[in-house]
C-alpha cells in the first residue's frame, strides 16, 4: 500500500475546497470558544457563590461584651468579649467557619472561662455583624485576625491563643506566617490549599465517574479563580495554609475527624507533612467536620487545654 493510500483521511481533507476547510476551522474554533465560555460562566457563578455567604447572627449571651475594631482596609469588625476575671492564664480567640458566626464559636467560651482564659469570638468579615463585602478565605482575614490579637494584647493579654474551625482554622494558620502574635493555635478541620479544596468540593457535586468529574472540576475552579482575579483583584492561588505553615514557627495542633467528608483528613495530613516540627495531628476516630468536641468531649478538653498550657 502506498503512503497516499494509507492515509485516506488526509487525502480527502487535502482535496476539500478552501472555503470548506475555512468553514470547518471556524466551526471548530467556535465550538472550542463556546466550551471555554461555558466553563468561564460556570466558574464565575461558582466564584460569586463562594464570595458571598448568608449572614447569621444571634443574641448576645450573658457575660459577653461587644467589641469592635477597624481592619487595616477600614472594614468594621465586631466580636463578643468574655472576661475571665482576675485570672492570668491567657486569652483565646475562637474563629468560626464559613457561613457561620460568633454565635456558634462562642459556644467554646464556657470551657475556656472555666479554666481561667478570657475569650474573644469575632465575626469574620462578610459574616454576622462584621463589615466586608467578600469572603476572601484568608487573603484579608489573616490581617483581621492579627489586628484582633493586638487588640487583645492591648487589654493586657500577655499570652494569646487561637482556636479555629474549618475556614477559621485555615485563616489562623495563614495569620501565623505573617506575624507571630499567637503563642499557639488549634486548627480543627482546616484545608491545606484553597484551589485543591475547591476542586474536591466541586467534584463531589458532579454525578460522573472521577475520570470525568476531576477534569471538569479543575476547569470550573480555574475559571472561578480567573474571574476573581479579573473582576475583584483577588488572587486565591495565594491561599495556601500549607505554604503558610512552612513559614511559621508557632506551635500548631491539628484536629481532624477521620470521617470528615466536607474537608477530608488528607488536608490536615498534608499540613502536618508540610511542617512536622512543632505540629501535632490528632485524627479523631468517628469524627466528622468540626465535631471533635462533641464526639470526644473529654479528650478534646484534655488535649486542647494541655496544648495551651504547654505553650
Wavefront OBJ file of the C-alpha trace (Angstrom):
o trace
v 0.000 0.000 0.000
v 1.355 3.430 -0.915
v 1.747 6.285 1.585
v -1.146 8.132 -0.031
v -3.407 5.084 0.171
v -2.546 4.507 3.846
v -3.833 7.926 4.808
v -7.190 8.341 3.060
v -8.428 10.851 5.629
v -5.584 13.264 4.910
v -6.026 12.785 1.190
v -9.714 13.601 1.407
v -9.089 16.697 3.530
v -6.426 17.945 1.140
v -8.930 17.702 -1.727
v -11.552 19.864 0.049
v -12.152 23.302 -1.412
v -10.519 26.099 0.574
v -13.876 27.536 1.630
v -14.903 24.210 3.204
v -11.604 23.983 5.079
v -12.097 27.516 6.404
v -15.664 26.663 7.433
v -14.501 23.613 9.359
v -11.782 25.596 11.105
v -14.257 28.335 12.040
v -16.802 25.827 13.309
v -14.159 24.033 15.370
v -12.909 27.286 16.800
v -16.461 28.322 17.586
v -17.144 25.094 19.466
v -13.944 25.467 21.499
v -14.791 29.085 22.277
v -18.312 28.140 23.336
v -16.995 25.406 25.631
v -14.441 27.802 27.159
v -17.114 30.457 27.636
v -19.401 27.900 29.261
v -16.725 26.929 31.768
v -15.968 30.594 32.439
v -19.642 31.343 33.140
v -19.956 28.328 35.429
v -16.713 29.302 37.140
v -17.966 32.855 37.587
v -21.169 31.579 39.188
v -19.143 29.314 41.476
v -16.882 32.221 42.433
v -19.802 34.564 43.149
v -21.465 31.948 45.342
v -18.326 31.472 47.427
v -17.551 35.184 47.790
v -20.980 35.991 49.240
v -22.492 33.888 52.014
v -25.638 34.177 54.062
v -25.096 36.159 57.252
v -26.072 34.556 60.545
v -26.486 36.410 63.812
v -27.528 35.549 67.348
v -28.460 37.119 70.645
v -25.534 38.272 72.767
v -25.027 35.737 75.583
v -24.819 36.652 79.252
v -21.374 37.793 80.273
v -20.361 38.931 76.780
v -19.310 42.498 75.992
v -19.442 43.912 72.477
v -16.048 44.627 70.896
v -15.189 46.428 67.691
v -12.075 47.265 65.697
v -11.279 48.740 62.299
v -9.378 46.395 59.989
v -6.340 47.548 58.001
v -8.597 48.095 54.948
v -11.046 50.177 57.077
v -13.616 47.387 57.394
v -15.540 47.447 60.669
v -15.216 44.160 62.540
v -17.250 43.068 65.556
v -16.844 40.423 68.243
v -18.001 39.272 71.676
v -15.518 39.519 74.539
v -15.717 37.270 77.590
v -13.555 38.394 80.510
v -12.278 35.629 82.787
v -11.888 37.855 85.850
v -8.581 38.064 87.687
v -7.009 35.008 86.106
v -3.872 35.491 84.052
v -3.874 32.144 82.226
v -4.135 33.883 78.869
v -6.715 34.747 76.217
v -8.200 32.621 73.437
v -9.528 33.845 70.088
v -12.133 31.471 68.653
v -12.821 31.657 64.904
v -15.894 30.205 63.212
v -16.208 28.554 59.795
v -17.788 29.639 56.525
v -21.409 30.872 56.686
v -21.294 30.789 60.490
v -20.877 33.468 63.151
v -19.661 34.280 66.644
v -22.945 32.887 67.947
v -21.555 29.442 67.169
v -17.897 29.882 68.109
v -18.826 31.473 71.451
v -20.006 28.008 72.446
v -16.393 27.325 73.407
v -16.339 30.253 75.847
v -17.554 28.305 78.924
v -14.767 25.734 78.506
v -12.018 28.338 78.465
v -13.588 30.666 81.036
v -13.860 27.776 83.461
v -10.099 27.268 83.204
v -9.183 30.918 83.540
v -8.897 32.018 79.893
v -10.629 35.124 78.584
v -12.283 34.580 75.190
v -12.773 36.649 72.048
v -15.308 35.408 69.484
v -15.174 37.600 66.351
v -17.489 37.644 63.364
v -15.266 37.099 60.337
v -15.501 39.746 57.621
v -18.642 39.406 55.465
v -20.170 37.320 58.279
v -22.537 38.142 61.143
v -22.328 41.755 62.250
v -18.907 42.466 60.755
v -18.496 44.563 57.647
v -16.869 43.492 54.432
v -18.325 42.682 51.042
v -16.464 39.467 50.276
v -15.222 36.321 51.964
v -11.566 36.149 50.900
v -10.589 32.848 52.556
v -7.596 34.313 54.337
v -6.281 36.903 51.889
v -7.684 39.684 54.101
v -8.932 37.706 57.106
v -5.407 36.890 58.256
v -4.769 40.602 58.768
v -8.098 40.944 60.605
v -7.016 38.193 62.984
v -3.690 39.894 63.631
v -5.495 43.164 64.346
v -7.753 41.394 66.868
v -4.717 39.790 68.528
v -3.153 43.219 69.024
v -6.457 44.437 70.446
v -6.359 41.584 72.960
v -2.781 42.383 73.898
v -3.875 45.977 74.443
v -6.319 44.713 77.076
v -3.473 43.037 78.940
v -3.473 39.559 77.341
v 0.159 38.539 77.696
v -0.409 35.111 76.146
v -2.769 34.871 73.171
v -4.004 31.565 71.756
v -6.215 30.718 68.801
v -8.829 28.060 68.133
v -10.294 27.932 64.639
v -12.783 25.661 62.923
v -12.809 24.916 59.188
v -12.246 28.258 57.415
v -11.387 29.842 60.776
v -8.706 27.197 61.269
v -7.239 27.856 57.832
v -7.224 31.613 58.471
v -5.351 31.144 61.747
v -2.646 29.123 60.009
v -2.249 31.824 57.370
v -2.064 34.550 60.041
v 0.814 32.999 61.975
v 3.035 33.168 58.885
v 2.535 36.948 58.700
v 3.218 37.791 62.346
v 3.793 35.517 65.381
v 1.069 37.070 67.517
v -0.166 33.744 68.937
v 1.624 31.572 71.467
v -0.083 28.525 69.913
v -3.092 27.700 67.735
v -5.534 24.816 67.471
v -6.912 24.229 63.962
v -9.839 21.847 63.510
v -10.763 20.643 60.006
v -8.580 23.104 58.053
v -7.817 22.901 54.350
v -4.231 22.849 53.072
v -4.742 24.605 49.737
v -7.815 26.546 48.575
v -7.659 25.603 44.898
v -7.293 21.914 45.701
v -10.120 22.146 48.231
v -12.363 23.889 45.713
v -11.715 21.178 43.125
v -12.537 18.485 45.668
v -15.869 20.048 46.627
v -16.926 20.782 43.058
v -16.090 17.229 42.059
v -18.365 15.907 44.813
v -21.276 17.727 43.153
v -20.724 16.218 39.698
v -22.529 12.854 39.232
v -19.909 11.440 36.884
v -17.003 8.997 37.234
v -13.823 10.565 38.680
v -12.070 10.302 35.316
v -14.587 12.858 34.005
v -15.610 14.795 37.124
v -11.998 15.530 38.091
v -11.007 17.446 34.931
v -14.371 19.236 34.847
v -13.983 20.355 38.474
v -10.464 21.588 37.761
v -11.660 23.671 34.804
v -14.585 25.138 36.772
v -12.357 26.144 39.689
v -9.647 27.521 37.406
v -12.304 29.622 35.672
v -13.548 30.857 39.039
v -10.029 31.835 40.089
v -9.571 33.736 36.842
v -12.899 35.509 37.347
v -11.898 36.567 40.866
v -8.575 37.953 39.622
v -10.116 39.842 36.695
v -13.167 41.349 38.393
v -12.289 41.540 42.101
v -8.474 41.673 42.079
v -8.416 38.681 44.440
v -5.739 36.092 43.729
v -6.970 32.978 45.514
v -3.996 30.998 44.216
v -2.117 32.606 47.107
v -4.377 30.974 49.708
v -2.249 28.046 50.851
v -2.236 27.261 54.579
v 0.352 24.560 53.884
v 2.697 27.145 52.426
v 1.969 29.487 55.324
v 2.724 26.802 57.885
v 6.163 26.229 56.385
v 6.959 29.880 57.065
v 5.890 29.858 60.711
v 7.400 28.631 63.962
v 4.192 28.928 66.027
v 3.117 25.613 67.605
v 0.055 24.186 65.845
v -2.303 21.438 66.990
v -4.314 19.989 64.090
v -7.594 18.175 64.800
v -9.474 16.318 62.088
v -12.310 13.818 62.001
v -11.419 10.580 60.229
v -14.881 10.535 58.615
v -14.918 14.191 57.562
v -16.367 14.253 54.036
v -16.585 18.020 53.696
v -12.867 18.605 54.246
v -11.162 15.202 54.184
v -8.485 14.394 56.790
v -5.904 14.257 53.998
v -5.873 18.067 54.243
v -4.557 18.003 57.812
v -2.147 15.219 56.926
v -0.760 17.482 54.195
v -0.416 20.319 56.676
v 1.385 18.122 59.190
v 3.741 16.908 56.465
v 4.427 20.485 55.363
v 5.977 21.304 58.741
v 6.445 18.315 61.042
v 8.333 20.342 63.650
v 6.039 21.966 66.237
v 2.965 20.459 64.549
v 0.760 17.878 66.258
v -2.028 15.965 64.489
v -4.979 14.281 66.206
v -7.162 12.221 63.876
v -10.484 11.671 65.646
v -11.990 8.188 65.112
v -15.622 8.524 64.013
v -15.292 12.295 63.821
v -16.878 14.355 61.070
v -16.467 18.013 60.192
v -15.563 20.182 63.223
v -17.288 17.933 65.751
v -14.379 16.594 67.818
v -15.652 18.395 70.924
v -18.968 16.545 70.552
v -17.568 13.126 69.565
v -14.802 13.032 72.188
v -15.502 15.892 74.645
v -13.253 14.748 77.480
v -10.343 14.015 75.152
v -10.882 17.337 73.367
v -10.762 19.309 76.626
v -7.708 17.439 77.849
v -5.709 17.825 74.647
v -6.609 21.444 73.820
v -6.134 22.750 77.351
v -2.948 20.713 77.720
v -1.599 22.092 74.446
v -2.280 25.686 75.509
v -0.806 25.006 78.934
v 2.426 23.722 77.396
v 2.795 26.851 75.266
l 1 2 3 4 5 6 7 8 9 10 11 12 13 14 15 16 17 18 19 20 21 22 23 24 25 26 27 28 29 30 31 32 33 34 35 36 37 38 39 40 41 42 43 44 45 46 47 48 49 50 51 52 53 54 55 56 57 58 59 60 61 62 63 64 65 66 67 68 69 70 71 72 73 74 75 76 77 78 79 80 81 82 83 84 85 86 87 88 89 90 91 92 93 94 95 96 97 98 99 100 101 102 103 104 105 106 107 108 109 110 111 112 113 114 115 116 117 118 119 120 121 122 123 124 125 126 127 128 129 130 131 132 133 134 135 136 137 138 139 140 141 142 143 144 145 146 147 148 149 150 151 152 153 154 155 156 157 158 159 160 161 162 163 164 165 166 167 168 169 170 171 172 173 174 175 176 177 178 179 180 181 182 183 184 185 186 187 188 189 190 191 192 193 194 195 196 197 198 199 200 201 202 203 204 205 206 207 208 209 210 211 212 213 214 215 216 217 218 219 220 221 222 223 224 225 226 227 228 229 230 231 232 233 234 235 236 237 238 239 240 241 242 243 244 245 246 247 248 249 250 251 252 253 254 255 256 257 258 259 260 261 262 263 264 265 266 267 268 269 270 271 272 273 274 275 276 277 278 279 280 281 282 283 284 285 286 287 288 289 290 291 292 293 294 295 296 297 298 299 300 301 302 303 304 305 306 307 308 309 310 311
